[in-house]
Amino acid sequence: MNSDPEVLKTEGFNMFTVGLDFGKAAQRLQAGLSALEGGNGATPPWGDDDIGEKFGVVYEGLRDGMYQSMGSLAERLAGMGMAFTKMGVAHEQNEADEEAIWRETTAQYDGQVELPSGVAMGTVRTPQHP
């Protein structure tokens, strides 16, 4: 499997930024809705009559769930971005470590490798067609 550490790191940062921006947008939405709802004991915009109360119960439950899930989504998006970035860094480090091991090994044994006994030695011939 081929992977590009630079892409992982760059897109990881972008995903992290999306998470932060989404979290800020969710906070602005919450602040805006709170301002519209009145707050501090004021009568909510849907009224305080029987139908208004029923609407408010349903609305507030959904609203509170939305606030919670939006905050969770923002954290998860940012976390995914961090994970992609860490993956890119780890992949780069692993590739560098493997290359160092390969260079050291080939430098130690370059030109010194002999075929073990019993290995057939042959020549490669190209097939000739009539």
All heavy atoms as an XYZ file, in Angstrom:
974
protein
N       0.843     -1.173      0.000
C       0.000      0.000      0.000
C       0.891      1.239      0.000
O       1.797      1.371      0.806
C      -0.889     -0.021      1.244
C      -1.738      1.205      1.372
S      -2.941      1.087      2.702
C      -2.024      1.822      4.034
N       0.623      2.116     -0.913
C       1.372      3.368     -0.979
C       0.656      4.440     -0.182
O      -0.564      4.530     -0.203
C       1.503      3.823     -2.433
C       2.376      2.898     -3.243
O       3.263      2.251     -2.699
N       2.131      2.822     -4.529
N       1.428      5.223      0.513
C       0.854      6.362      1.224
C       1.822      7.529      1.094
O       3.013      7.341      0.908
C       0.590      6.028      2.687
O       1.792      5.725      3.339
N       1.273      8.688      1.179
C       2.066      9.902      1.054
C       2.016     10.643      2.382
O       0.993     11.233      2.729
C       1.500     10.765     -0.073
C       2.363     11.977     -0.374
O       3.187     12.365      0.487
O       2.210     12.533     -1.468
N       3.103     10.585      3.151
C       3.109     11.227      4.472
C       2.772     12.710      4.430
O       2.088     13.215      5.315
C       4.533     11.006      4.981
C       5.066      9.870      4.206
C       4.372      9.908      2.882
N       3.219     13.412      3.386
C       2.924     14.851      3.292
C       1.423     15.087      3.167
O       0.881     16.009      3.769
C       3.647     15.486      2.103
C       5.052     15.919      2.390
C       5.192     16.805      3.627
O       4.476     17.816      3.766
O       6.036     16.479      4.469
N       0.758     14.244      2.376
C      -0.692     14.379      2.213
C      -1.385     14.084      3.542
O      -2.301     14.803      3.944
C      -1.216     13.451      1.092
C      -2.739     13.406      1.090
C      -0.690     13.906     -0.261
N      -0.940     13.043      4.226
C      -1.535     12.718      5.529
C      -1.389     13.886      6.501
O      -2.347     14.257      7.188
C      -0.886     11.469      6.124
C      -1.318     10.141      5.537
C      -0.396      9.020      6.028
C      -2.751      9.832      5.887
N      -0.209     14.470      6.542
C       0.018     15.582      7.472
C      -0.780     16.824      7.074
O      -1.405     17.458      7.916
C       1.513     15.895      7.568
C       2.315     14.793      8.232
C       3.751     15.156      8.500
C       4.492     15.650      7.311
N       5.900     15.951      7.574
N      -0.770     17.146      5.793
C      -1.483     18.337      5.329
C      -2.989     18.191      5.518
O      -3.650     19.078      6.063
C      -1.168     18.602      3.836
O       0.238     18.798      3.704
C      -1.904     19.822      3.329
N      -3.524     17.061      5.071
C      -4.967     16.862      5.187
C      -5.372     16.639      6.645
O      -6.493     16.973      7.035
C      -5.430     15.706      4.308
C      -5.265     15.978      2.824
C      -5.890     17.290      2.367
O      -7.009     17.639      2.819
O      -5.258     17.988      1.557
N      -4.468     16.100      7.440
C      -4.734     15.986      8.870
C      -4.904     17.357      9.504
O      -5.828     17.591     10.291
N      -4.018     18.272      9.138
C      -4.135     19.636      9.647
C      -5.438     20.276      9.174
O      -6.135     20.951      9.936
C      -2.937     20.485      9.220
C      -3.037     21.918      9.656
C      -2.801     22.263     10.978
C      -3.411     22.911      8.765
C      -2.912     23.577     11.400
C      -3.531     24.230      9.174
C      -3.279     24.567     10.493
N      -5.775     20.050      7.892
C      -7.025     20.603      7.355
C      -8.237     20.052      8.100
O      -9.171     20.789      8.415
C      -7.143     20.321      5.855
C      -6.136     21.114      5.047
O      -5.623     22.140      5.483
N      -5.840     20.630      3.868
N      -8.229     18.743      8.393
C      -9.348     18.128      9.114
C      -9.427     18.684     10.534
O     -10.516     18.937     11.048
C      -9.190     16.609      9.145
C     -10.295     15.879      9.859
S     -11.867     15.903      8.972
C     -11.546     14.659      7.760
N      -8.281     18.888     11.161
C      -8.242     19.484     12.498
C      -8.866     20.879     12.466
O      -9.675     21.237     13.323
C      -6.792     19.546     12.993
C      -6.631     20.217     14.321
C      -6.969     19.551     15.488
C      -6.150     21.513     14.409
C      -6.828     20.166     16.729
C      -6.001     22.137     15.638
C      -6.343     21.454     16.799
N      -8.513     21.656     11.443
C      -9.059     23.007     11.285
C     -10.572     22.969     11.076
O     -11.295     23.804     11.624
C      -8.365     23.726     10.113
O      -6.960     23.730     10.363
C      -8.844     25.149      9.972
N     -11.046     21.991     10.292
C     -12.494     21.842     10.086
C     -13.182     21.591     11.422
O     -14.236     22.168     11.714
C     -12.790     20.696      9.089
C     -14.256     20.302      9.119
C     -12.384     21.105      7.686
N     -12.585     20.747     12.250
C     -13.152     20.474     13.573
C     -13.241     21.727     14.427
O     -14.252     21.982     15.077
N     -12.161     22.516     14.422
C     -12.174     23.763     15.189
C     -13.224     24.736     14.663
O     -13.983     25.332     15.439
C     -10.793     24.434     15.143
C      -9.652     23.724     15.852
C      -8.354     24.525     15.692
C      -9.956     23.504     17.320
N     -13.282     24.883     13.343
C     -14.253     25.800     12.741
C     -15.682     25.346     13.011
O     -16.556     26.167     13.294
C     -14.021     25.919     11.232
C     -12.731     26.645     10.889
O     -12.147     27.300     11.786
O     -12.288     26.547      9.729
N     -15.910     24.043     12.932
C     -17.245     23.516     13.201
C     -17.635     23.773     14.651
O     -18.772     24.140     14.948
C     -17.312     22.014     12.888
C     -18.689     21.446     13.003
C     -19.600     21.591     11.973
C     -19.073     20.754     14.144
C     -20.882     21.074     12.081
C     -20.345     20.231     14.264
C     -21.251     20.384     13.226
N     -16.681     23.592     15.565
C     -16.945     23.867     16.980
C     -17.302     25.329     17.219
O     -18.230     25.641     17.972
N     -16.587     26.238     16.552
C     -16.883     27.675     16.685
C     -18.264     27.997     16.110
O     -19.022     28.783     16.688
C     -15.816     28.505     15.981
C     -14.469     28.479     16.678
C     -13.424     29.217     15.852
C     -12.042     29.037     16.442
N     -11.008     29.658     15.584
N     -18.599     27.385     14.973
C     -19.916     27.608     14.361
C     -21.023     27.092     15.272
O     -22.077     27.731     15.417
C     -19.988     26.939     12.991
N     -20.787     25.943     15.903
C     -21.788     25.388     16.824
C     -21.994     26.326     18.022
O     -23.125     26.522     18.472
C     -21.357     24.004     17.299
N     -20.910     26.913     18.517
C     -21.026     27.861     19.623
C     -21.786     29.123     19.207
O     -22.611     29.636     19.966
C     -19.641     28.221     20.156
C     -18.969     27.090     20.903
C     -17.538     27.416     21.297
O     -16.933     28.357     20.803
N     -16.989     26.606     22.197
N     -21.528     29.602     17.985
C     -22.257     30.782     17.490
C     -23.744     30.463     17.333
O     -24.599     31.296     17.663
C     -21.678     31.259     16.160
C     -20.363     32.012     16.299
C     -19.954     32.734     15.016
N     -19.921     31.875     13.838
C     -18.861     31.173     13.438
N     -17.736     31.221     14.133
N     -18.911     30.437     12.358
N     -24.046     29.271     16.835
C     -25.443     28.864     16.696
C     -26.121     28.817     18.057
O     -27.236     29.319     18.228
C     -25.545     27.493     16.017
C     -26.942     26.892     15.909
C     -27.840     27.751     15.035
C     -26.870     25.470     15.381
N     -25.442     28.233     19.029
C     -26.005     28.137     20.375
C     -26.240     29.531     20.959
O     -27.296     29.798     21.542
C     -25.079     27.323     21.278
C     -25.655     27.047     22.645
C     -24.797     26.066     23.444
O     -23.789     25.561     22.970
N     -25.202     25.805     24.661
N     -25.288     30.414     20.791
C     -25.436     31.783     21.313
C     -26.587     32.505     20.607
O     -27.387     33.192     21.248
C     -24.131     32.559     21.145
N     -26.683     32.329     19.294
C     -27.756     32.977     18.545
C     -29.123     32.458     18.932
O     -30.070     33.244     19.107
N     -29.255     31.144     19.080
C     -30.544     30.579     19.490
C     -30.905     31.007     20.907
O     -32.069     31.298     21.192
C     -30.531     29.050     19.379
C     -30.538     28.484     17.957
C     -30.410     26.962     17.993
C     -31.791     28.908     17.205
N     -29.913     31.047     21.780
C     -30.169     31.488     23.155
C     -30.676     32.919     23.183
O     -31.588     33.256     23.943
C     -28.902     31.370     24.010
O     -28.540     30.016     24.163
N     -30.103     33.772     22.333
C     -30.547     35.169     22.271
C     -31.983     35.253     21.747
O     -32.791     36.038     22.253
C     -29.611     35.970     21.373
N     -32.315     34.429     20.755
C     -33.675     34.424     20.202
C     -34.701     33.883     21.199
O     -35.855     34.300     21.197
C     -33.735     33.588     18.921
C     -33.048     34.170     17.699
C     -33.050     33.155     16.563
C     -33.734     35.461     17.265
N     -34.243     32.925     22.022
C     -35.158     32.287     22.966
C     -35.477     33.179     24.163
O     -36.368     32.859     24.952
C     -34.574     30.951     23.431
C     -34.493     29.920     22.320
C     -33.618     28.730     22.673
O     -33.179     28.619     23.839
O     -33.368     27.915     21.785
N     -34.762     34.221     24.329
C     -35.052     35.139     25.421
C     -34.192     34.877     26.644
O     -33.423     35.707     27.049
N     -34.294     33.724     27.244
C     -33.510     33.381     28.425
C     -33.904     34.196     29.641
O     -34.794     35.053     29.602
N     -33.282     33.940     30.763
C     -33.488     34.666     32.028
C     -34.965     34.806     32.409
O     -35.423     35.880     32.801
C     -32.837     36.048     31.977
C     -31.336     35.963     31.803
O     -30.715     35.006     32.255
N     -30.758     36.938     31.148
N     -35.730     33.764     32.225
C     -37.118     33.780     32.658
C     -38.079     34.482     31.715
O     -39.264     34.589     32.001
N     -37.583     34.986     30.597
C     -38.458     35.664     29.630
C     -39.363     34.623     28.956
O     -39.045     33.441     28.896
C     -37.621     36.379     28.581
N     -40.479     35.076     28.472
C     -41.385     34.188     27.762
C     -40.720     33.764     26.455
O     -40.265     34.610     25.683
C     -42.716     34.895     27.448
O     -43.302     35.322     28.664
C     -43.674     33.977     26.714
N     -40.637     32.462     26.189
C     -39.983     32.009     24.964
C     -40.793     32.432     23.732
O     -41.997     32.699     23.823
C     -39.963     30.484     25.114
C     -40.970     30.151     26.144
C     -41.139     31.365     27.009
N     -40.135     32.484     22.573
C     -40.810     32.957     21.367
C     -42.009     32.092     20.958
O     -42.900     32.572     20.268
C     -39.726     32.941     20.290
C     -38.548     32.284     20.869
C     -38.738     32.170     22.333
N     -42.071     30.861     21.397
C     -43.199     29.990     21.042
C     -44.365     30.125     22.006
O     -45.372     29.467     21.865
C     -42.758     28.525     20.936
C     -41.950     28.055     22.112
C     -42.418     27.608     23.303
C     -40.539     27.998     22.205
N     -41.399     27.287     24.141
C     -40.216     27.509     23.482
C     -39.493     28.315     21.328
C     -38.915     27.322     23.910
C     -38.201     28.119     21.754
C     -37.918     27.641     23.031
N     -44.190     30.999     22.977
C     -45.273     31.288     23.912
C     -45.280     30.343     25.103
O     -44.562     29.357     25.157
N     -46.128     30.689     26.089
C     -46.204     29.857     27.288
C     -47.602     29.267     27.472
O     -47.949     28.794     28.545
C     -45.754     30.636     28.521
C     -46.584     31.882     28.757
O     -47.522     32.154     27.976
O     -46.290     32.588     29.736
N     -48.396     29.281     26.394
C     -49.710     28.635     26.478
C     -49.525     27.118     26.365
O     -48.396     26.629     26.295
C     -50.655     29.178     25.393
C     -50.138     28.930     23.989
O     -48.997     28.445     23.842
O     -50.861     29.221     23.020
N     -50.592     26.372     26.327
C     -50.522     24.916     26.315
C     -49.750     24.388     25.102
O     -48.851     23.558     25.236
C     -51.949     24.330     26.337
C     -51.952     22.828     26.531
O     -51.163     22.357     27.385
O     -52.703     22.119     25.815
N     -50.069     24.890     23.927
C     -49.367     24.439     22.716
C     -47.909     24.892     22.748
O     -47.006     24.138     22.379
C     -50.086     24.954     21.450
C     -51.445     24.275     21.321
C     -49.244     24.711     20.204
C     -52.287     24.778     20.183
N     -47.664     26.101     23.194
C     -46.302     26.617     23.296
C     -45.457     25.790     24.244
O     -44.290     25.514     23.971
N     -46.052     25.388     25.375
C     -45.310     24.549     26.321
C     -44.956     23.206     25.709
O     -43.842     22.716     25.874
C     -46.142     24.327     27.591
C     -46.002     25.437     28.603
C     -46.700     25.089     29.911
O     -46.595     23.923     30.348
O     -47.330     25.985     30.475
N     -45.918     22.590     25.003
C     -45.650     21.294     24.358
C     -44.561     21.433     23.302
O     -43.681     20.592     23.196
C     -46.936     20.740     23.755
C     -47.913     20.286     24.812
C     -49.205     19.800     24.209
C     -50.140     19.404     25.361
N     -51.467     19.067     24.911
N     -44.644     22.499     22.522
C     -43.610     22.748     21.527
C     -42.258     22.922     22.217
O     -41.250     22.356     21.786
C     -43.931     24.001     20.700
C     -42.821     24.359     19.749
C     -42.717     23.732     18.524
C     -41.866     25.312     20.097
C     -41.684     24.046     17.644
C     -40.832     25.637     19.235
C     -40.743     25.004     17.999
N     -42.230     23.703     23.286
C     -40.991     23.972     24.003
C     -40.336     22.715     24.550
O     -39.121     22.566     24.489
N     -41.144     21.788     25.072
C     -40.588     20.539     25.604
C     -39.881     19.766     24.500
O     -38.749     19.295     24.665
C     -41.696     19.685     26.264
C     -41.207     18.274     26.552
C     -42.198     20.345     27.536
N     -40.546     19.635     23.351
C     -39.946     18.893     22.234
C     -38.734     19.648     21.687
O     -37.657     19.073     21.494
C     -40.996     18.661     21.117
C     -40.345     18.058     19.878
C     -42.122     17.776     21.622
N     -38.908     20.949     21.456
C     -37.833     21.769     20.894
C     -36.595     21.743     21.776
O     -35.481     21.519     21.296
C     -38.317     23.203     20.706
C     -37.194     24.174     20.399
C     -36.653     24.256     19.129
C     -36.666     24.992     21.404
C     -35.616     25.131     18.853
C     -35.638     25.873     21.130
C     -35.112     25.944     19.859
O     -34.083     26.808     19.595
N     -36.782     21.965     23.084
C     -35.625     22.033     23.979
C     -34.890     20.698     24.055
O     -33.664     20.666     24.118
C     -36.068     22.507     25.358
C     -36.452     23.978     25.361
C     -37.072     24.435     26.673
O     -37.306     23.601     27.571
O     -37.332     25.646     26.789
N     -35.633     19.610     24.029
C     -34.975     18.294     24.034
C     -34.130     18.087     22.785
O     -32.982     17.632     22.861
N     -34.713     18.417     21.633
C     -33.965     18.287     20.381
C     -32.794     19.260     20.323
O     -31.696     18.903     19.891
C     -34.892     18.511     19.184
C     -35.960     17.441     18.960
C     -36.930     17.871     17.874
C     -35.320     16.104     18.621
N     -33.026     20.471     20.753
C     -31.979     21.499     20.745
C     -30.806     21.082     21.618
O     -29.645     21.151     21.202
C     -32.558     22.827     21.241
C     -31.520     23.943     21.337
C     -31.912     25.018     22.323
N     -32.055     24.450     23.659
C     -32.766     25.013     24.626
N     -33.403     26.143     24.417
N     -32.842     24.464     25.816
N     -31.103     20.625     22.822
C     -30.025     20.231     23.731
C     -29.245     19.036     23.180
O     -28.018     18.981     23.286
C     -30.589     19.922     25.121
C     -31.159     21.165     25.802
O     -30.900     22.292     25.323
O     -31.888     20.996     26.805
N     -29.958     18.087     22.566
C     -29.279     16.945     21.935
C     -28.400     17.391     20.778
O     -27.292     16.872     20.580
N     -28.906     18.362     20.019
C     -28.133     18.893     18.890
C     -26.867     19.584     19.396
O     -25.784     19.371     18.851
C     -28.979     19.889     18.096
C     -28.250     20.504     16.920
S     -29.172     21.800     16.094
C     -29.193     23.094     17.324
N     -27.008     20.380     20.453
C     -25.817     21.040     21.001
C     -24.771     20.014     21.411
O     -23.588     20.160     21.120
C     -26.174     21.888     22.228
C     -26.974     23.138     21.949
C     -27.652     23.766     22.985
C     -27.052     23.705     20.693
C     -28.389     24.922     22.772
C     -27.784     24.858     20.468
C     -28.457     25.460     21.507
O     -29.181     26.595     21.300
N     -25.210     18.977     22.075
C     -24.288     17.955     22.559
C     -23.629     17.214     21.391
O     -22.422     17.014     21.371
C     -25.026     16.966     23.459
C     -24.122     15.950     24.111
C     -24.896     15.034     25.042
O     -26.113     14.993     25.034
N     -24.174     14.301     25.859
N     -24.428     16.824     20.399
C     -23.865     16.060     19.285
C     -22.962     16.933     18.405
O     -21.961     16.444     17.874
C     -24.964     15.407     18.454
O     -25.780     16.363     17.841
N     -23.304     18.201     18.257
C     -22.450     19.075     17.447
C     -21.093     19.273     18.114
O     -20.061     19.276     17.441
C     -23.143     20.418     17.207
C     -24.299     20.319     16.230
S     -25.206     21.862     16.033
C     -24.051     22.832     15.093
N     -21.080     19.428     19.430
C     -19.810     19.559     20.148
C     -18.980     18.290     20.034
O     -17.766     18.338     19.815
N     -19.649     17.149     20.142
C     -18.961     15.866     20.017
C     -18.393     15.696     18.608
O     -17.263     15.231     18.437
C     -19.927     14.723     20.339
O     -19.317     13.482     20.122
N     -19.177     16.070     17.598
C     -18.707     15.961     16.217
C     -17.494     16.854     15.986
O     -16.524     16.433     15.340
C     -19.829     16.321     15.240
C     -19.464     16.277     13.760
C     -18.962     14.893     13.349
C     -20.666     16.689     12.914
N     -17.512     18.057     16.516
C     -16.367     18.963     16.364
C     -15.103     18.340     16.968
O     -14.032     18.371     16.353
C     -16.666     20.305     17.020
N     -15.245     17.750     18.144
C     -14.096     17.102     18.793
C     -13.596     15.918     17.976
O     -12.392     15.716     17.829
C     -14.483     16.624     20.193
C     -14.673     17.734     21.192
C     -15.144     17.212     22.544
O     -14.997     16.002     22.816
O     -15.660     18.022     23.329
N     -14.513     15.138     17.438
C     -14.119     13.959     16.666
C     -13.448     14.347     15.352
O     -12.472     13.707     14.935
C     -15.324     13.064     16.408
C     -15.808     12.380     17.664
C     -17.124     11.643     17.442
N     -17.681     11.194     18.688
C     -17.478      9.992     19.198
N     -16.722      9.130     18.568
N     -18.030      9.659     20.340
N     -13.946     15.382     14.690
C     -13.308     15.850     13.453
C     -11.883     16.317     13.727
O     -10.948     15.953     13.009
C     -14.124     16.977     12.822
C     -15.435     16.586     12.168
C     -16.239     17.832     11.808
C     -15.197     15.731     10.940
N     -11.725     17.115     14.770
C     -10.388     17.599     15.129
C      -9.487     16.421     15.518
O      -8.315     16.375     15.133
C     -10.476     18.608     16.265
N     -10.043     15.463     16.246
C      -9.272     14.280     16.639
C      -8.834     13.449     15.451
O      -7.713     12.922     15.416
N      -9.710     13.319     14.448
C      -9.328     12.598     13.229
C      -8.188     13.316     12.523
O      -7.253     12.678     12.020
C     -10.531     12.473     12.293
C     -11.556     11.473     12.749
S     -13.114     11.497     11.825
C     -12.624     11.641     10.146
N      -8.257     14.635     12.501
C      -7.183     15.403     11.886
C      -5.857     15.179     12.588
O      -4.817     15.007     11.940
N      -5.900     15.161     13.908
C      -4.671     14.905     14.671
C      -4.151     13.500     14.384
O      -2.944     13.290     14.241
C      -4.931     15.093     16.166
C      -5.157     16.542     16.539
S      -5.640     16.796     18.262
C      -4.278     16.092     19.145
N      -5.057     12.536     14.279
C      -4.642     11.151     14.013
C      -3.997     11.028     12.632
O      -2.981     10.343     12.479
C      -5.843     10.217     14.129
N      -4.576     11.695     11.616
C      -3.972     11.666     10.284
C      -2.577     12.286     10.308
O      -1.646     11.771      9.687
C      -4.836     12.408      9.266
C      -6.033     11.637      8.799
C      -7.250     12.282      8.662
C      -5.957     10.302      8.482
C      -8.363     11.587      8.217
C      -7.069      9.596      8.042
C      -8.276     10.243      7.900
N      -2.439     13.393     11.025
C      -1.139     14.055     11.107
C      -0.120     13.143     11.785
O       1.009     12.991     11.304
C      -1.271     15.389     11.872
O      -2.231     16.195     11.190
C       0.050     16.110     11.957
N      -0.515     12.522     12.894
C       0.389     11.592     13.583
C       0.759     10.422     12.681
O       1.902      9.954     12.690
C      -0.272     11.062     14.862
C      -0.336     12.066     15.974
C      -1.012     11.459     17.200
C      -1.156     12.455     18.317
N      -1.853     11.867     19.482
N      -0.214      9.943     11.897
C       0.055      8.847     10.973
C       1.124      9.243      9.958
O       2.023      8.463      9.644
C      -1.235      8.495     10.215
C      -1.652      7.068     10.326
S      -3.082      6.735      9.277
C      -4.397      7.420     10.260
N       1.007     10.465      9.420
C       1.995     10.945      8.454
C       3.379     11.037      9.051
O       4.365     10.619      8.439
N       3.461     11.570     10.256
C       4.758     11.693     10.934
C       5.337     10.300     11.225
O       6.517     10.041     10.976
C       4.619     12.516     12.233
C       5.892     12.455     13.062
C       4.261     13.962     11.911
N       4.499      9.400     11.718
C       4.959      8.038     12.032
C       5.416      7.316     10.765
O       6.424      6.596     10.779
C       3.850      7.247     12.722
N       4.695      7.514      9.671
C       5.074      6.865      8.414
C       6.418      7.389      7.923
O       7.274      6.613      7.499
C       3.992      7.086      7.353
C       4.241      6.322      6.097
N       4.117      4.957      6.033
C       4.625      6.736      4.874
C       4.410      4.553      4.810
N       4.722      5.619      4.086
N       6.613      8.702      8.004
C       7.904      9.281      7.616
C       9.034      8.710      8.472
O      10.090      8.356      7.952
C       7.878     10.800      7.793
C       7.332     11.547      6.642
C       7.400     13.054      6.848
O       7.470     13.529      7.988
O       7.344     13.744      5.830
N       8.797      8.630      9.779
C       9.831      8.117     10.677
C      10.134      6.656     10.375
O      11.292      6.250     10.338
C       9.392      8.272     12.139
C      10.463      7.871     13.133
C      11.730      8.697     13.010
O      11.672      9.909     13.012
N      12.871      8.053     12.900
N       9.085      5.873     10.141
C       9.274      4.457      9.825
C      10.063      4.295      8.530
O      10.973      3.468      8.452
C       7.927      3.751      9.713
C       8.088      2.281      9.441
O       8.730      1.575     10.190
N       7.515      1.829      8.331
N       9.711      5.080      7.506
C      10.439      5.002      6.236
C      11.905      5.378      6.421
O      12.791      4.740      5.863
C       9.782      5.907      5.191
C       8.445      5.403      4.700
C       8.551      4.100      3.935
O       9.402      3.999      3.026
O       7.792      3.174      4.249
N      12.172      6.404      7.210
C      13.556      6.826      7.462
C      14.317      5.742      8.215
O      15.476      5.444      7.891
C      13.566      8.136      8.247
N      13.673      5.131      9.208
C      14.318      4.055      9.966
C      14.623      2.863      9.060
O      15.714      2.290      9.117
C      13.431      3.597     11.131
C      13.296      4.643     12.224
O      14.063      5.625     12.219
O      12.392      4.472     13.078
N      13.652      2.479      8.226
C      13.854      1.334      7.328
C      14.955      1.610      6.311
O      15.758      0.741      6.002
C      12.546      0.981      6.615
C      11.491      0.385      7.522
C      11.948     -0.894      8.200
O      12.546     -1.770      7.524
O      11.726     -1.029      9.409
N      14.991      2.842      5.807
C      16.034      3.189      4.844
C      17.411      3.148      5.510
O      18.377      2.664      4.920
C      15.790      4.573      4.246
C      16.803      4.930      3.181
C      16.532      6.252      2.509
O      15.442      6.820      2.683
O      17.444      6.719      1.796
N      17.490      3.625      6.743
C      18.775      3.591      7.464
C      19.229      2.149      7.685
O      20.413      1.825      7.505
C      18.636      4.321      8.797
N      18.292      1.282      8.056
C      18.637     -0.132      8.258
C      19.095     -0.742      6.937
O      20.084     -1.486      6.895
C      17.430     -0.902      8.837
C      17.164     -0.458     10.274
C      17.647     -2.410      8.767
C      15.833     -0.943     10.838
N      18.385     -0.439      5.860
C      18.743     -0.983      4.548
C      20.129     -0.504      4.128
O      20.953     -1.297      3.671
C      17.698     -0.575      3.514
C      18.043     -1.001      2.124
C      18.451     -0.213      1.101
C      18.042     -2.341      1.620
N      18.696     -0.957     -0.015
C      18.459     -2.278      0.273
C      17.743     -3.577      2.171
C      18.571     -3.402     -0.534
C      17.845     -4.695      1.356
C      18.259     -4.608      0.034
N      20.406      0.776      4.307
C      21.722      1.310      3.919
C      22.840      0.664      4.750
O      23.889      0.323      4.223
C      21.757      2.824      4.072
C      20.955      3.551      3.017
C      21.101      5.067      3.167
N      20.219      5.780      2.288
C      20.461      6.018      1.015
N      21.582      5.585      0.482
N      19.601      6.689      0.283
N      22.598      0.518      6.037
C      23.614     -0.096      6.905
C      23.854     -1.553      6.515
O      24.991     -1.995      6.406
C      23.160     -0.017      8.362
C      24.164     -0.627      9.331
C      23.670     -0.594     10.764
O      22.850      0.276     11.107
O      24.123     -1.455     11.536
N      22.774     -2.272      6.268
C      22.898     -3.690      5.916
C      23.597     -3.860      4.580
O      24.501     -4.686      4.450
C      21.502     -4.359      5.869
O      20.889     -4.188      7.142
C      21.602     -5.825      5.542
N      23.209     -3.096      3.579
C      23.845     -3.245      2.269
C      25.294     -2.780      2.303
O      26.132     -3.342      1.598
C      23.069     -2.475      1.177
O      22.925     -1.120      1.553
C      21.719     -3.099      0.929
N      25.611     -1.782      3.137
C      27.001     -1.330      3.236
C      27.867     -2.412      3.870
O      29.017     -2.596      3.481
C      27.087     -0.045      4.050
N      27.314     -3.153      4.823
C      28.076     -4.208      5.495
C      28.330     -5.396      4.583
O      29.377     -6.032      4.650
C      27.335     -4.695      6.742
C      27.316     -3.722      7.874
C      26.457     -4.236      9.034
O      25.864     -5.303      8.967
N      26.377     -3.445     10.090
N      27.373     -5.719      3.754
C      27.458     -6.960      2.986
C      27.570     -6.748      1.482
O      27.532     -7.697      0.724
C      26.230     -7.836      3.280
C      26.181     -8.263      4.721
C      25.312     -7.649      5.606
C      27.029     -9.248      5.201
C      25.269     -8.024      6.941
C      27.001     -9.623      6.524
C      26.120     -9.015      7.390
O      26.095     -9.388      8.699
N      27.757     -5.530      1.043
C      27.828     -5.248     -0.372
C      28.991     -6.006     -1.008
O      30.136     -5.844     -0.605
C      27.977     -3.747     -0.606
C      27.739     -3.362     -2.055
O      26.987     -4.088     -2.733
O      28.285     -2.332     -2.482
N      28.681     -6.828     -1.979
C      29.716     -7.594     -2.676
C      30.211     -8.802     -1.916
O      31.076     -9.523     -2.405
N      29.704     -9.081     -0.737
C      30.189    -10.198      0.060
C      29.214    -11.372      0.096
O      29.487    -12.375      0.720
C      30.439     -9.742      1.491
C      31.465     -8.642      1.597
C      31.584     -8.160      3.041
O      31.290     -8.884      3.970
N      32.023     -6.931      3.205
N      28.088    -11.211     -0.534
C      27.070    -12.256     -0.467
C      27.409    -13.344     -1.472
O      27.659    -13.081     -2.637
C      25.666    -11.680     -0.742
C      24.628    -12.777     -0.742
C      25.344    -10.607      0.269
N      27.440    -14.568     -0.992
C      27.678    -15.713     -1.861
C      26.441    -16.581     -1.838
O      25.774    -16.711     -0.807
C      28.879    -16.518     -1.363
C      30.179    -15.750     -1.459
C      31.350    -16.569     -0.959
O      31.244    -17.810     -0.927
O      32.350    -15.957     -0.591
N      26.154    -17.197     -2.978
C      25.013    -18.092     -3.028
C      25.327    -19.343     -2.224
O      26.430    -19.889     -2.300
C      24.690    -18.473     -4.475
C      24.125    -17.352     -5.338
C      23.965    -17.842     -6.768
C      22.804    -16.882     -4.806
N      24.383    -19.821     -1.455
C      24.616    -21.054     -0.713
C      24.754    -22.238     -1.663
O      24.276    -22.200     -2.790
C      23.360    -21.179      0.158
C      22.379    -20.218     -0.375
C      23.098    -19.242     -1.215
N      25.441    -23.271     -1.186
C      25.633    -24.446     -2.034
C      24.276    -25.066     -2.363
O      23.346    -25.002     -1.565
C      26.534    -25.468     -1.332
O      25.902    -25.903     -0.147
N      24.232    -25.652     -3.538
C      22.987    -26.285     -3.951
C      22.083    -25.384     -4.747
O      21.094    -25.826     -5.318
N      22.396    -24.105     -4.812
C      21.571    -23.188     -5.603
C      22.045    -23.282     -7.047
O      23.235    -23.187     -7.338
C      21.687    -21.736     -5.098
C      20.947    -20.786     -6.022
C      21.172    -21.640     -3.692
N      21.119    -23.521     -7.927
C      21.464    -23.678     -9.339
C      21.967    -22.360     -9.899
O      21.408    -21.310     -9.637
C      20.248    -24.143    -10.112
N      23.030    -22.436    -10.625
C      23.572    -21.267    -11.296
C      23.248    -21.448    -12.763
O      23.543    -22.484    -13.354
C      25.081    -21.185    -11.109
C      25.547    -21.152     -9.657
S      25.358    -19.556     -8.901
C      26.709    -18.694     -9.598
N      22.648    -20.499    -13.369
C      22.286    -20.629    -14.769
C      22.423    -19.310    -15.489
O      22.765    -18.294    -14.908
N      22.126    -19.366    -16.737
C      22.148    -18.144    -17.529
C      20.746    -17.907    -18.053
O      19.974    -18.846    -18.263
C      23.118    -18.276    -18.722
O      22.739    -19.404    -19.514
C      24.547    -18.443    -18.243
N      20.446    -16.692    -18.264
C      19.139    -16.319    -18.771
C      19.225    -16.243    -20.286
O      20.099    -15.579    -20.830
C      18.694    -14.952    -18.181
C      17.361    -14.548    -18.779
C      18.633    -15.024    -16.679
N      18.344    -16.949    -20.923
C      18.304    -16.923    -22.380
C      16.963    -16.360    -22.818
O      15.961    -16.645    -22.202
C      18.451    -18.326    -22.953
C      19.801    -18.920    -22.727
C      19.889    -20.211    -23.459
N      20.344    -21.224    -22.513
C      20.571    -22.455    -22.824
N      20.330    -22.879    -24.048
N      21.005    -23.304    -21.946
N      17.010    -15.624    -23.879
C      15.764    -15.131    -24.431
C      15.234    -16.171    -25.408
O      16.003    -16.740    -26.200
C      15.944    -13.772    -25.142
O      16.957    -13.902    -26.122
C      16.330    -12.698    -24.142
N      13.939    -16.447    -25.369
C      13.380    -17.456    -26.267
C      13.455    -16.956    -27.712
O      13.276    -15.776    -27.977
C      11.952    -17.609    -25.807
C      11.652    -16.426    -24.961
C      12.960    -15.885    -24.486
N      13.753    -17.889    -28.579
C      13.807    -17.539    -29.995
C      12.625    -18.169    -30.685
O      12.355    -19.362    -30.539
C      15.113    -18.035    -30.601
C      16.287    -17.359    -29.913
C      17.566    -17.532    -30.680
O      17.595    -18.142    -31.732
N      18.625    -16.968    -30.149
N      11.922    -17.365    -31.420
C      10.723    -17.821    -32.109
C      11.059    -18.086    -33.575
O      11.773    -17.312    -34.190
C       9.615    -16.769    -32.006
C       9.200    -16.527    -30.598
N       8.427    -17.413    -29.894
C       9.475    -15.508    -29.730
C       8.220    -16.946    -28.678
N       8.861    -15.794    -28.548
N      10.510    -19.202    -34.122
C      10.811    -19.510    -35.543
C      10.237    -18.515    -36.508
O       9.540    -17.663    -36.374
C      10.177    -20.854    -35.748
C       9.376    -21.176    -34.547
C       9.678    -20.150    -33.517
